Amino acid sequence: MTGMTQFVEVFDGTQWFPACTYAHLVPGRGVAVLGPGGEQIALFRDRAGQLYAIDNRDPFSGAHVLSRGILGSRGDTPTLASPMYKQVFDLRDGRCLDEDTAPDGTPARLRVWPARTGDHSVSRPAARDVRKA
């Protein structure tokens, strides 16, 4: 049996890839996925349905935890607060709104990937009537 399922797709710079089903993204909560190159990406859907895809690695702690961060806003800017040391990042461009540099001296900025929804054909096994089994 084949059906159409809505997926969240992320653009890795060369192609769109299906990252997870749209249903897996609970508004306000994040999901960690692996990109085609093995990079960890944090995906979010806000309460208005807007999708965001950013690095899952917190540049201040080095931990891959940003998918567990807290969505919010500063004025009209959609933000993500790290669950580690609470730095806040702009979800549109990845820059840290609290500090310019990470502890290692690099810019405090997360990679941001374009994200969209797309329908994909998914094969499912036919339902089995357990009464006949």
All heavy atoms as an XYZ file, in Angstrom:
1017
protein
N       0.852     -1.171      0.000
C       0.000      0.000      0.000
C       0.900      1.236      0.000
O       1.879      1.300      0.719
C      -0.867     -0.032      1.265
C      -1.833      1.092      1.372
S      -3.008      0.677      2.667
C      -3.154      2.237      3.422
N       0.567      2.226     -0.804
C       1.366      3.432     -0.908
C       0.484      4.632     -0.602
O      -0.651      4.704     -1.040
C       1.971      3.565     -2.309
O       2.772      2.417     -2.563
C       2.838      4.795     -2.421
N       1.028      5.587      0.166
C       0.283      6.799      0.493
C       1.224      7.986      0.507
O       2.439      7.838      0.508
N       0.650      9.177      0.503
C       1.447     10.396      0.546
C       1.559     10.854      2.001
O       0.566     10.903      2.713
C       0.813     11.488     -0.297
C       0.798     11.156     -1.784
S       2.426     10.872     -2.484
C       2.961     12.532     -2.710
N       2.776     11.175      2.403
C       3.048     11.661      3.744
C       3.778     12.984      3.629
O       4.675     13.133      2.804
C       3.924     10.649      4.527
O       3.207      9.413      4.614
C       4.244     11.143      5.912
N       3.403     13.937      4.481
C       4.061     15.239      4.449
C       5.343     15.172      5.287
O       5.316     14.786      6.449
C       3.138     16.324      4.976
C       3.652     17.711      4.693
C       2.628     18.773      5.018
O       1.924     18.672      6.004
N       2.571     19.793      4.193
N       6.456     15.528      4.653
C       7.761     15.522      5.295
C       8.284     16.943      5.440
O       7.914     17.834      4.686
C       8.778     14.726      4.465
C       8.754     13.256      4.716
C       7.804     12.454      4.116
C       9.671     12.673      5.563
C       7.777     11.093      4.344
C       9.657     11.320      5.803
C       8.703     10.521      5.188
N       9.189     17.117      6.389
C       9.979     18.339      6.461
C      11.253     18.047      5.687
O      11.919     17.039      5.924
C      10.305     18.729      7.914
C      11.246     19.919      7.950
C       9.029     19.016      8.686
N      11.557     18.913      4.734
C      12.756     18.774      3.926
C      13.735     19.881      4.298
O      13.330     21.004      4.576
C      12.423     18.890      2.441
C      11.470     17.826      1.948
C      11.082     18.044      0.503
O      10.980     19.205      0.058
O      10.872     17.036     -0.190
N      15.012     19.537      4.274
C      16.080     20.484      4.574
C      17.007     20.545      3.368
O      17.304     19.516      2.749
C      16.842     20.058      5.843
C      18.016     20.977      6.127
C      15.899     20.014      7.049
N      17.459     21.748      3.040
C      18.368     21.946      1.905
C      19.795     21.978      2.421
O      20.155     22.804      3.254
C      18.023     23.251      1.183
C      18.760     23.438     -0.103
C      18.476     22.650     -1.203
C      19.739     24.410     -0.215
C      19.155     22.820     -2.404
C      20.417     24.591     -1.406
C      20.117     23.797     -2.506
N      20.639     21.066      1.919
C      22.017     20.952      2.416
C      23.021     21.759      1.593
O      24.227     21.624      1.772
C      22.447     19.491      2.494
C      22.627     18.842      1.132
O      22.391     19.502      0.101
O      23.004     17.658      1.105
N      22.521     22.584      0.678
C      23.399     23.367     -0.174
C      23.415     22.869     -1.604
O      23.756     23.606     -2.513
N      23.064     21.597     -1.802
C      23.013     21.045     -3.154
C      21.669     20.409     -3.469
O      21.267     20.373     -4.624
C      24.120     19.992     -3.377
O      23.961     18.941     -2.428
C      25.499     20.605     -3.236
N      20.996     19.861     -2.459
C      19.718     19.189     -2.696
C      18.845     19.224     -1.444
O      19.335     19.403     -0.335
C      19.939     17.736     -3.117
C      20.568     16.889     -2.027
C      20.856     15.475     -2.491
O      20.607     15.116     -3.627
N      21.380     14.661     -1.604
N      17.544     19.044     -1.661
C      16.594     18.917     -0.557
C      16.560     17.458     -0.127
O      16.558     16.564     -0.970
C      15.200     19.349     -0.993
C      15.084     20.811     -1.232
C      15.229     21.467     -2.419
C      14.818     21.824     -0.259
N      15.063     22.818     -2.244
C      14.798     23.063     -0.922
C      14.578     21.808      1.118
C      14.563     24.268     -0.272
C      14.337     22.997      1.762
C      14.336     24.209      1.083
N      16.562     17.202      1.178
C      16.429     15.828      1.654
C      15.327     15.761      2.709
O      15.146     16.698      3.486
C      17.760     15.283      2.204
C      18.227     15.938      3.467
C      17.887     15.416      4.709
C      19.019     17.077      3.431
C      18.318     16.021      5.880
C      19.452     17.687      4.592
C      19.101     17.149      5.821
N      14.549     14.662      2.718
C      13.511     14.522      3.738
C      14.156     14.242      5.091
O      14.964     13.320      5.222
C      12.675     13.343      3.247
C      13.556     12.595      2.306
C      14.553     13.571      1.762
N      13.829     15.067      6.082
C      14.457     14.951      7.396
C      13.590     14.187      8.394
O      14.091     13.363      9.152
C      14.767     16.340      7.937
N      12.294     14.486      8.417
C      11.361     13.784      9.298
C       9.952     14.098      8.823
O       9.752     14.995      8.011
C      11.550     14.192     10.763
S      11.018     15.875     11.168
N       8.978     13.366      9.326
C       7.604     13.686      8.959
C       7.188     14.961      9.684
O       7.665     15.259     10.781
C       6.626     12.553      9.331
O       6.622     12.372     10.738
C       6.984     11.256      8.615
N       6.317     15.705      9.040
C       5.814     16.949      9.635
C       5.116     16.653     10.962
O       5.218     17.426     11.908
C       4.860     17.618      8.643
C       4.405     18.991      9.062
C       5.248     20.083      8.942
C       3.121     19.190      9.553
C       4.840     21.356      9.314
C       2.702     20.461      9.926
C       3.562     21.535      9.811
O       3.154     22.789     10.182
N       4.463     15.511     11.052
C       3.748     15.133     12.279
C       4.689     14.951     13.470
O       4.259     15.075     14.621
C       2.944     13.854     12.039
N       5.978     14.650     13.220
C       6.935     14.496     14.316
C       7.299     15.818     14.985
O       7.851     15.822     16.076
C       8.221     13.814     13.827
C       8.119     12.334     13.816
N       7.918     11.636     12.651
C       8.171     11.415     14.802
C       7.857     10.353     12.934
N       7.999     10.187     14.226
N       7.017     16.931     14.312
C       7.362     18.236     14.869
C       6.177     18.812     15.646
O       5.232     19.328     15.066
C       7.770     19.209     13.762
C       9.127     18.968     13.137
C       9.376     19.987     12.032
C      10.224     19.043     14.177
N       6.253     18.698     16.943
C       5.233     19.277     17.812
C       5.541     20.765     17.929
O       6.699     21.141     18.167
C       5.275     18.606     19.204
C       4.285     19.262     20.157
C       5.010     17.115     19.078
N       4.549     21.641     17.722
C       4.826     23.081     17.817
C       5.510     23.449     19.138
O       5.080     23.018     20.209
C       3.435     23.715     17.719
C       2.643     22.729     16.921
C       3.158     21.372     17.363
N       6.620     24.187     19.006
C       7.362     24.621     20.181
C       8.420     23.654     20.667
O       9.185     23.981     21.569
N       8.482     22.456     20.080
C       9.462     21.451     20.486
C      10.386     21.141     19.320
O       9.991     21.235     18.168
C       8.769     20.153     20.914
C       7.683     20.307     21.966
C       8.177     20.657     23.353
N       9.023     19.681     23.964
C       8.599     18.697     24.746
N       7.334     18.523     24.984
N       9.483     17.886     25.306
N      11.605     20.718     19.613
C      12.574     20.414     18.575
C      12.776     18.933     18.366
O      12.435     18.114     19.213
N      13.352     18.593     17.209
C      13.721     17.226     16.856
C      15.122     17.282     16.274
O      15.420     18.145     15.451
C      12.736     16.635     15.812
C      13.230     15.301     15.287
C      11.349     16.495     16.399
N      15.995     16.374     16.695
C      17.340     16.280     16.130
C      17.330     15.264     14.998
O      16.776     14.175     15.144
C      18.342     15.871     17.199
N      17.925     15.644     13.857
C      18.027     14.748     12.705
C      19.459     14.789     12.185
O      20.206     15.723     12.484
C      17.035     15.133     11.582
C      15.597     15.050     12.069
C      17.343     16.497     11.019
N      19.804     13.788     11.396
C      21.123     13.752     10.754
C      20.997     14.192      9.310
O      20.109     13.735      8.585
C      21.715     12.345     10.795
C      22.251     11.871     12.135
C      22.730     10.430     12.018
C      23.367     12.769     12.619
N      21.891     15.079      8.902
C      21.956     15.497      7.512
C      22.674     14.448      6.692
O      23.276     13.518      7.248
N      22.671     14.572      5.368
C      23.311     13.582      4.515
C      24.815     13.460      4.743
O      25.404     12.424      4.499
C      23.021     14.055      3.093
C      22.307     15.333      3.190
C      22.020     15.622      4.618
N      25.445     14.513      5.255
C      26.869     14.474      5.551
C      27.170     14.085      6.989
O      28.305     14.174      7.445
N      26.146     13.680      7.747
C      26.326     13.272      9.138
C      26.210     14.407     10.137
O      26.356     14.194     11.339
N      25.933     15.636      9.665
C      25.807     16.757     10.587
C      24.488     16.667     11.358
O      23.481     16.219     10.829
C      25.919     18.093      9.863
C      24.922     18.306      8.746
C      25.332     17.699      7.421
O      26.312     18.136      6.819
O      24.624     16.769      6.993
N      24.527     17.075     12.628
C      23.317     17.082     13.439
C      22.581     18.403     13.234
O      23.164     19.474     13.358
C      23.644     16.894     14.914
C      24.088     15.495     15.248
C      24.087     15.257     16.753
O      23.319     15.847     17.494
N      24.962     14.370     17.190
N      21.298     18.299     12.926
C      20.458     19.454     12.655
C      19.295     19.441     13.642
O      18.684     18.393     13.874
C      19.931     19.419     11.206
C      21.102     19.392     10.227
C      19.002     20.590     10.933
C      20.696     19.085      8.802
N      18.994     20.588     14.217
C      17.834     20.743     15.089
C      16.704     21.356     14.269
O      16.870     22.414     13.678
C      18.177     21.643     16.277
N      15.577     20.672     14.217
C      14.403     21.152     13.480
C      13.338     21.617     14.460
O      13.106     20.972     15.488
C      13.795     20.030     12.635
C      14.567     19.541     11.443
C      13.820     18.381     10.783
C      14.758     20.653     10.444
N      12.682     22.707     14.103
C      11.618     23.255     14.939
C      10.444     23.688     14.081
O      10.624     24.098     12.933
C      12.104     24.497     15.707
C      13.172     24.196     16.710
C      14.508     24.276     16.349
C      12.850     23.834     17.998
C      15.500     24.010     17.255
C      13.842     23.557     18.917
C      15.170     23.646     18.557
N       9.262     23.616     14.670
C       8.052     24.207     14.090
C       7.460     25.080     15.183
O       7.184     24.607     16.291
C       7.051     23.130     13.680
C       5.728     23.707     13.200
C       4.810     22.692     12.569
N       4.535     21.530     13.359
C       3.311     21.050     13.585
N       2.246     21.639     13.097
N       3.159     19.957     14.289
N       7.298     26.371     14.892
C       6.707     27.235     15.915
C       5.184     27.105     15.877
O       4.616     26.391     15.051
C       7.183     28.685     15.785
C       6.706     29.393     14.525
O       5.767     28.910     13.851
O       7.280     30.457     14.211
N       4.525     27.778     16.784
C       3.068     27.647     16.902
C       2.325     28.188     15.686
O       1.182     27.821     15.442
C       2.593     28.305     18.182
C       3.195     27.605     19.395
C       2.507     27.929     20.690
N       3.235     27.447     21.840
C       3.373     26.184     22.192
N       2.833     25.240     21.463
N       4.047     25.843     23.276
N       2.970     29.038     14.901
C       2.363     29.555     13.668
C       2.624     28.626     12.480
O       2.129     28.871     11.389
C       2.900     30.952     13.372
N       3.429     27.571     12.671
C       3.724     26.616     11.609
C       5.012     26.882     10.856
O       5.377     26.133      9.961
N       5.739     27.947     11.211
C       7.016     28.265     10.565
C       8.060     27.217     10.920
O       8.162     26.807     12.075
C       7.496     29.645     11.001
C       8.811     30.077     10.415
C       8.738     30.313      8.921
O       7.783     30.888      8.409
N       9.746     29.860      8.210
N       8.841     26.784      9.929
C       9.884     25.780     10.142
C      11.253     26.435     10.260
O      11.548     27.410      9.560
C       9.910     24.794      8.973
C       8.654     23.959      8.780
C       8.743     23.188      7.475
C       8.441     23.027      9.956
N      12.097     25.868     11.120
C      13.470     26.339     11.300
C      14.387     25.125     11.379
O      14.046     24.119     11.998
C      13.614     27.154     12.591
C      12.730     28.363     12.634
C      11.511     28.334     13.294
C      13.108     29.551     12.000
C      10.688     29.448     13.327
C      12.291     30.670     12.030
C      11.086     30.606     12.697
O      10.273     31.711     12.721
N      15.570     25.227     10.760
C      16.585     24.169     10.819
C      17.927     24.832     11.103
O      18.377     25.695     10.355
C      16.639     23.403      9.500
N      18.547     24.450     12.218
C      19.822     25.041     12.652
C      20.753     23.952     13.151
O      20.340     22.818     13.372
C      19.605     26.085     13.784
C      18.967     25.412     14.996
C      18.760     27.249     13.309
C      19.015     26.233     16.248
N      22.031     24.319     13.349
C      22.974     23.399     13.987
C      22.398     22.903     15.296
O      21.773     23.669     16.036
C      24.285     24.116     14.330
C      25.249     24.214     13.181
O      25.215     23.349     12.291
O      26.046     25.169     13.171
N      22.637     21.642     15.604
C      22.211     21.106     16.895
C      23.298     21.295     17.954
O      23.052     21.152     19.137
C      21.857     19.618     16.774
C      21.099     19.108     17.970
O      20.287     19.813     18.564
N      21.352     17.868     18.346
N      24.503     21.654     17.536
C      25.632     21.812     18.463
C      25.663     23.216     19.052
O      25.684     24.209     18.337
C      26.959     21.539     17.753
C      28.149     21.594     18.680
C      29.450     21.340     17.918
N      30.580     21.507     18.788
C      31.146     22.681     19.074
N      30.671     23.789     18.554
N      32.183     22.736     19.876
N      25.647     23.279     20.369
C      25.756     24.548     21.103
C      27.221     24.988     21.078
O      28.085     24.275     21.586
C      25.289     24.331     22.544
C      25.346     25.572     23.404
O      26.052     26.543     23.060
O      24.699     25.571     24.461
N      27.541     26.148     20.485
C      28.938     26.569     20.396
C      29.543     26.966     21.748
O      30.761     27.082     21.855
C      28.894     27.770     19.445
C      27.512     28.286     19.526
C      26.642     27.099     19.825
N      28.742     27.131     22.763
C      29.263     27.517     24.079
C      29.593     26.316     24.954
O      30.540     26.361     25.727
C      28.279     28.458     24.792
C      28.177     29.778     24.098
C      27.223     30.001     23.135
C      29.083     30.794     24.375
C      27.156     31.211     22.450
C      29.027     32.010     23.706
C      28.055     32.210     22.746
N      28.838     25.223     24.827
C      29.112     24.033     25.633
C      29.750     22.916     24.811
O      30.359     22.011     25.379
C      27.810     23.511     26.251
O      26.955     22.980     25.246
N      29.573     22.962     23.482
C      30.060     21.881     22.629
C      29.112     20.696     22.573
O      29.359     19.744     21.849
N      28.025     20.743     23.331
C      27.067     19.639     23.374
C      26.038     19.764     22.243
O      25.654     20.864     21.871
C      26.355     19.620     24.725
N      25.616     18.640     21.738
C      24.586     18.599     20.689
C      23.213     18.542     21.365
O      22.601     17.475     21.475
C      24.811     17.394     19.777
C      26.040     17.530     18.945
N      27.293     17.182     19.400
C      26.210     18.018     17.703
C      28.178     17.432     18.448
N      27.546     17.945     17.412
N      22.737     19.714     21.792
C      21.520     19.777     22.614
C      20.510     20.837     22.177
O      19.465     20.982     22.805
C      21.881     20.054     24.094
C      22.668     18.909     24.693
C      22.636     21.372     24.234
N      20.794     21.587     21.127
C      19.919     22.706     20.801
C      18.509     22.279     20.399
O      17.563     23.056     20.540
C      20.547     23.598     19.733
C      21.787     24.356     20.229
C      22.367     25.203     19.119
C      21.447     25.215     21.439
N      18.341     21.034     19.958
C      16.994     20.549     19.652
C      16.129     20.492     20.915
O      14.910     20.399     20.822
C      17.042     19.173     18.994
O      17.631     18.226     19.858
N      16.741     20.591     22.074
C      16.022     20.596     23.356
C      15.866     22.008     23.914
O      15.441     22.193     25.047
C      16.745     19.715     24.380
C      16.848     18.282     23.950
C      15.489     17.633     23.934
N      15.571     16.278     23.407
C      14.742     15.794     22.521
N      13.785     16.536     22.027
N      14.860     14.556     22.105
N      16.206     23.008     23.101
C      16.120     24.392     23.536
C      14.688     24.900     23.598
O      13.738     24.193     23.257
N      14.556     26.137     24.023
C      13.246     26.754     24.215
C      13.022     27.818     23.148
O      13.821     28.757     23.017
C      13.149     27.380     25.619
C      13.339     26.294     26.673
C      11.816     28.099     25.805
C      13.509     26.828     28.081
N      11.944     27.666     22.380
C      11.587     28.667     21.385
C      10.979     29.882     22.068
O      10.284     29.756     23.068
C      10.569     28.112     20.381
C      11.056     27.050     19.406
C       9.932     26.695     18.434
C      12.279     27.496     18.651
N      11.254     31.041     21.515
C      10.700     32.274     22.052
C      10.865     33.383     21.039
O      10.979     33.139     19.837
N      10.905     34.608     21.532
C      11.117     35.751     20.649
C      11.688     36.905     21.443
O      11.518     36.998     22.657
C       9.812     36.168     19.969
O       8.875     36.600     20.927
N      12.375     37.762     20.734
C      12.820     39.059     21.243
C      12.278     40.077     20.256
O      12.781     40.182     19.136
C      14.337     39.148     21.340
C      14.900     38.386     22.511
C      16.324     38.790     22.795
N      16.848     38.027     23.921
C      18.108     37.971     24.244
N      19.008     38.639     23.527
N      18.513     37.264     25.277
N      11.232     40.759     20.672
C      10.543     41.643     19.735
C       9.932     40.799     18.639
O       9.207     39.845     18.908
N      10.262     41.102     17.381
C       9.764     40.335     16.236
C      10.723     39.232     15.799
O      10.492     38.588     14.782
C       9.518     41.277     15.052
C       8.364     42.227     15.296
O       7.478     41.893     16.107
O       8.345     43.305     14.681
N      11.795     39.024     16.551
C      12.818     38.047     16.182
C      12.519     36.687     16.800
O      12.477     36.562     18.030
C      14.208     38.523     16.665
O      14.480     39.801     16.096
C      15.296     37.538     16.278
N      12.315     35.639     15.988
C      12.134     34.297     16.544
C      13.462     33.792     17.101
O      14.503     33.938     16.450
C      11.667     33.471     15.348
C      12.216     34.181     14.158
C      12.274     35.644     14.527
N      13.420     33.230     18.306
C      14.662     32.849     18.973
C      14.603     31.432     19.525
O      13.541     30.841     19.689
C      14.967     33.801     20.146
O      13.909     33.724     21.099
C      15.145     35.234     19.665
N      15.803     30.956     19.840
C      15.988     29.675     20.517
C      16.964     29.898     21.663
O      18.063     30.418     21.447
C      16.566     28.630     19.557
C      16.954     27.298     20.205
C      15.704     26.530     20.612
C      17.812     26.485     19.266
N      16.563     29.523     22.869
C      17.450     29.602     24.036
C      18.073     28.229     24.253
O      17.369     27.212     24.319
C      16.676     30.037     25.274
N      19.402     28.202     24.361
C      20.115     26.950     24.594
C      19.728     26.374     25.956
O      19.627     27.109     26.937
C      21.622     27.194     24.558
O      22.301     26.046     25.016
N      19.548     25.056     26.039
C      19.239     24.451     27.330
C      20.457     24.374     28.260
O      20.300     24.083     29.440
C      18.745     23.056     26.966
C      19.434     22.746     25.680
C      19.543     24.067     24.958
N      21.648     24.672     27.745
C      22.854     24.579     28.566
C      23.098     25.862     29.349
O      22.842     25.918     30.534
C      24.073     24.219     27.701
C      23.972     22.853     27.054
S      23.862     21.487     28.227
C      25.531     21.466     28.839
N      23.605     26.891     28.677
C      23.968     28.134     29.374
C      23.021     29.281     29.048
O      23.271     30.412     29.421
C      25.407     28.530     29.034
C      26.412     27.464     29.417
C      27.320     26.987     28.488
C      26.437     26.925     30.695
C      28.242     26.019     28.817
C      27.343     25.939     31.033
C      28.240     25.488     30.093
O      29.155     24.527     30.423
N      21.943     28.959     28.334
C      20.836     29.897     28.071
C      21.146     31.016     27.086
O      20.414     31.998     27.041
C      20.273     30.485     29.371
C      19.994     29.483     30.467
C      19.047     28.385     30.023
C      18.715     27.459     31.177
N      19.034     26.087     30.952
N      22.218     30.915     26.290
C      22.422     31.910     25.243
C      21.246     31.821     24.279
O      20.699     30.741     24.035
C      23.728     31.681     24.472
C      24.958     32.167     25.170
C      25.525     31.143     26.134
O      25.014     30.043     26.275
N      26.600     31.508     26.802
N      20.877     32.953     23.720
C      19.729     33.024     22.821
C      20.219     33.283     21.398
O      21.048     34.169     21.168
C      18.748     34.124     23.286
C      17.607     34.285     22.306
C      18.225     33.795     24.685
N      19.674     32.506     20.456
C      20.064     32.587     19.053
C      18.875     33.012     18.200
O      17.744     32.596     18.441
C      20.567     31.226     18.560
C      21.788     30.753     19.273
C      21.689     29.982     20.425
C      23.055     31.081     18.810
C      22.819     29.548     21.099
C      24.190     30.651     19.474
C      24.074     29.886     20.619
N      19.166     33.843     17.182
C      18.170     34.245     16.195
C      17.972     33.056     15.252
O      18.926     32.592     14.631
C      18.685     35.472     15.435
C      17.708     36.028     14.423
O      16.871     35.269     13.883
O      17.801     37.235     14.135
N      16.751     32.563     15.139
C      16.483     31.400     14.296
C      16.561     31.711     12.807
O      16.689     30.807     11.989
C      15.106     30.819     14.620
C      15.035     30.039     15.925
C      13.583     29.758     16.301
C      15.818     28.741     15.823
N      16.509     32.965     12.428
C      16.548     33.335     11.016
C      17.957     33.322     10.449
O      18.167     32.943      9.301
C      15.928     34.711     10.801
C      14.464     34.786     11.236
C      13.974     36.182     11.241
N      14.863     36.993     12.103
C      14.713     38.285     12.318
N      13.725     38.934     11.750
N      15.533     38.933     13.111
N      18.952     33.747     11.236
C      20.327     33.815     10.710
C      21.354     33.093     11.587
O      22.522     33.037     11.235
C      20.751     35.261     10.474
C      20.781     36.102     11.741
O      20.752     35.544     12.856
O      20.850     37.335     11.605
N      20.938     32.552     12.728
C      21.816     31.750     13.577
C      22.718     32.511     14.523
O      23.436     31.910     15.316
N      22.694     33.835     14.490
C      23.627     34.576     15.353
C      23.148     34.583     16.806
O      21.958     34.585     17.090
C      23.839     35.989     14.842
C      22.660     36.886     14.954
C      22.909     38.226     14.257
N      21.645     38.885     14.073
C      21.082     39.695     14.976
N      21.700     39.966     16.091
N      19.903     40.240     14.747
N      24.126     34.571     17.707
C      23.833     34.651     19.130
C      23.490     36.098     19.461
O      24.225     37.020     19.098
C      25.027     34.184     19.953
S      24.729     34.226     21.741
N      22.397     36.321     20.163
C      21.968     37.670     20.523
C      22.586     38.143     21.826
O      22.449     39.307     22.178
C      20.441     37.721     20.618
C      19.696     37.350     19.334
C      18.198     37.375     19.566
C      20.095     38.258     18.189
N      23.293     37.257     22.534
C      23.871     37.594     23.837
C      25.370     37.826     23.802
O      25.888     38.627     24.569
C      23.557     36.495     24.854
C      22.069     36.312     25.074
O      21.334     37.321     25.052
O      21.638     35.163     25.241
N      26.080     37.079     22.951
C      27.544     37.167     22.900
C      27.995     37.062     21.444
O      27.407     36.327     20.660
C      28.173     36.041     23.724
C      27.763     36.091     25.198
C      28.410     35.000     26.019
O      29.632     34.805     25.882
O      27.697     34.351     26.783
N      29.066     37.781     21.123
C      29.574     37.773     19.747
C      30.471     36.584     19.440
O      30.542     36.137     18.296
C      30.351     39.062     19.453
C      29.452     40.285     19.432
O      28.259     40.148     19.074
O      29.942     41.380     19.774
N      31.179     36.078     20.445
C      32.109     34.971     20.215
C      31.869     33.845     21.200
O      31.463     34.053     22.340
C      33.582     35.421     20.329
O      33.780     36.003     21.613
C      33.941     36.423     19.254
N      32.146     32.629     20.733
C      32.081     31.440     21.573
C      33.361     31.369     22.405
O      34.333     32.087     22.124
C      31.926     30.202     20.694
N      33.404     30.507     23.420
C      34.609     30.395     24.265
C      35.886     30.072     23.497
O      36.975     30.451     23.929
C      34.257     29.265     25.233
C      32.774     29.281     25.315
C      32.315     29.683     23.936
N      35.772     29.413     22.340
C      36.979     29.078     21.565
C      37.419     30.209     20.641
O      38.354     30.065     19.871
C      36.767     27.789     20.770
C      35.686     27.904     19.701
O      35.092     29.002     19.542
O      35.428     26.895     19.025
N      36.728     31.365     20.705
C      37.105     32.524     19.911
C      36.442     32.617     18.543
O      36.610     33.608     17.842
N      35.692     31.589     18.163
C      34.997     31.621     16.880
C      33.711     32.448     17.003
O      33.195     32.637     18.102
C      34.644     30.195     16.400
O      33.789     29.589     17.377
C      35.889     29.354     16.190
N      33.188     32.940     15.888
C      31.929     33.689     15.957
C      30.805     32.831     16.551
O      30.702     31.640     16.251
C      31.630     34.030     14.495
C      32.949     33.973     13.805
C      33.729     32.904     14.526
N      29.995     33.432     17.387
C      28.874     32.731     18.026
C      27.691     32.742     17.068
O      26.758     33.525     17.211
C      28.526     33.379     19.354
N      27.759     31.881     16.088
C      26.730     31.818     15.044
C      26.496     30.354     14.686
O      27.448     29.584     14.543
C      27.187     32.594     13.816
C      26.162     32.650     12.706
C      26.643     33.492     11.540
N      26.694     34.903     11.879
C      25.705     35.767     11.665
N      24.580     35.345     11.144
N      25.837     37.036     11.969
N      25.246     29.993     14.525
C      24.868     28.642     14.134
C      24.623     28.599     12.631
O      24.161     29.579     12.050
C      23.569     28.222     14.838
C      23.561     28.306     16.359
C      22.151     28.067     16.875
C      24.536     27.300     16.938
N      24.897     27.460     12.026
C      24.527     27.282     10.622
C      23.003     27.159     10.560
O      22.376     26.517     11.395
C      25.169     26.029     10.045
C      24.799     25.825      8.589
C      25.505     24.653      7.958
N      25.018     24.455      6.605
C      25.353     23.425      5.859
N      26.193     22.515      6.312
N      24.857     23.299      4.638
N      22.431     27.777      9.557
C      20.985     27.720      9.324
C      20.749     27.069      7.970
O      21.406     27.413      6.989
C      20.377     29.148      9.334
C      18.906     29.109      8.992
C      20.602     29.806     10.676
N      19.845     26.098      7.939
C      19.483     25.423      6.698
C      18.069     25.854      6.298
O      17.180     25.958      7.158
C      19.444     23.902      6.888
C      20.753     23.229      6.937
C      21.436     22.679      5.889
C      21.560     22.979      8.097
N      22.607     22.111      6.331
C      22.705     22.273      7.681
C      21.424     23.269      9.442
C      23.706     21.879      8.550
C      22.415     22.886     10.316
C      23.539     22.201      9.869
N      17.821     26.065      4.999
C      16.445     26.276      4.560
C      15.624     25.012      4.827
O      16.126     23.891      4.676
C      16.571     26.527      3.058
C      17.996     26.960      2.867
C      18.786     26.226      3.911
N      14.376     25.180      5.237
C      13.483     24.048      5.501
C      12.126     24.326      4.867
O      11.702     25.478      4.773
C      13.338     23.825      6.999
N      11.479     23.261      4.421
C      10.157     23.372      3.811
C       9.421     22.051      4.020
O      10.007     21.063      4.451
C      10.271     23.668      2.314
C      10.827     22.493      1.516
C      10.939     22.791      0.044
N      11.337     21.592     -0.699
C      11.670     21.581     -1.966
N      11.659     22.719     -2.655
N      12.007     20.456     -2.571
N       8.141     22.042      3.681
C       7.392     20.794      3.698
C       7.277     20.277      2.274
O       7.309     21.044      1.309
C       5.980     20.971      4.286
O       5.283     21.955      3.530
C       6.040     21.363      5.752
N       7.159     18.977      2.157
C       6.984     18.340      0.857
C       6.284     17.011      1.035
O       6.415     16.359      2.077
N       5.523     16.619      0.056
C       4.823     15.331      0.100
C       5.677     14.259     -0.555
O       6.264     14.479     -1.612
C       3.477     15.426     -0.622
C       2.502     16.333      0.115
O       2.581     16.402      1.349
O       1.664     16.960     -0.547
N       5.739     13.114      0.092
C       6.515     11.999     -0.432
C       5.662     10.741     -0.396
O       4.886     10.535      0.525
C       7.789     11.761      0.403
C       8.778     12.864      0.280
N       9.745     12.877     -0.679
C       8.929     14.014      0.978
C      10.469     13.984     -0.560
N       9.983     14.685      0.440
N       5.880      9.919     -1.375
C       5.198      8.636     -1.411
C       5.887      7.696     -0.429
O       7.110      7.578     -0.417
C       5.276      8.059     -2.827
O       4.662      6.810     -2.876
N       5.093      7.059      0.407
C       5.624      6.151      1.413
C       4.950      4.803      1.247
O       3.724      4.708      1.198
C       5.365      6.694      2.844
C       5.866      5.717      3.891
C       6.022      8.052      3.023
N       5.744      3.754      1.147
C       5.188      2.403      1.060
C       4.951      1.864      2.455
O       5.801      1.979      3.330
C       6.149      1.474      0.324
O       6.294      1.892     -1.004
N       3.776      1.295      2.626
C       3.424      0.704      3.921
C       2.963     -0.723      3.667
O       2.288     -0.993      2.668
C       2.289      1.497      4.576
C       2.651      2.910      4.885
C       1.485      3.582      5.610
N       1.786      4.989      5.774
C       1.117      5.972      5.213
N       0.082      5.719      4.453
N       1.456      7.216      5.410
N       3.272     -1.611      4.584
C       2.754     -2.971      4.399
C       1.227     -2.961      4.491
O       0.647     -2.157      5.217
C       3.383     -3.757      5.542
C       3.948     -2.759      6.472
C       4.084     -1.456      5.755
N       0.599     -3.823      3.746
C      -0.856     -3.923      3.795
C      -1.281     -4.380      5.186
O      -0.595     -5.172      5.839
C      -1.343     -4.907      2.739
N      -2.400     -3.854      5.628
C      -2.927     -4.245      6.949
C      -3.286     -5.732      6.931
O      -3.821     -6.239      5.950
C      -4.132     -3.400      7.299
N      -2.988     -6.396      7.996
C      -3.271     -7.829      8.103
C      -4.456     -8.006      9.027
O      -4.524     -7.401     10.093
C      -2.052     -8.545      8.659
C      -2.139    -10.031      8.634
C      -0.822    -10.633      9.028
N      -0.578    -10.430     10.437
C      -0.417    -11.416     11.309
N      -0.445    -12.667     10.915
N      -0.195    -11.160     12.565
N      -5.392     -8.806      8.637
C      -6.546     -9.076      9.471
C      -6.146    -10.107     10.510
O      -5.953    -11.288     10.202
C      -7.712     -9.581      8.611
C      -9.007     -9.696      9.383
O      -8.975     -9.682     10.639
O     -10.072     -9.784      8.745
N      -6.024     -9.658     11.762
C      -5.547    -10.550     12.818
C      -6.599    -11.570     13.202
O      -6.285    -12.586     13.816
C      -5.099     -9.748     14.078
C      -3.882     -8.943     13.772
C      -6.224     -8.912     14.616
N      -7.843    -11.380     12.808
C      -8.882    -12.347     13.122
C      -8.681    -13.640     12.348
O      -9.103    -14.703     12.766
C     -10.274    -11.780     12.828
C     -10.626    -10.615     13.754
C     -11.906     -9.982     13.334
N     -11.651     -9.341     12.022
C     -12.578     -8.777     11.278
N     -13.817     -8.761     11.680
N     -12.275     -8.228     10.122
N      -8.002    -13.544     11.187
C      -7.756    -14.719     10.349
C      -6.437    -15.400     10.695
O      -6.158    -16.461     10.202
C      -7.765    -14.308      8.881
C      -9.110    -13.840      8.405
C      -9.032    -13.480      6.946
C     -10.371    -12.923      6.480
N     -10.300    -12.472      5.093
N      -5.659    -14.761     11.513
C      -4.324    -15.311     11.824
C      -4.421    -16.434     12.834
O      -5.301    -16.611     13.573
C      -3.423    -14.221     12.356
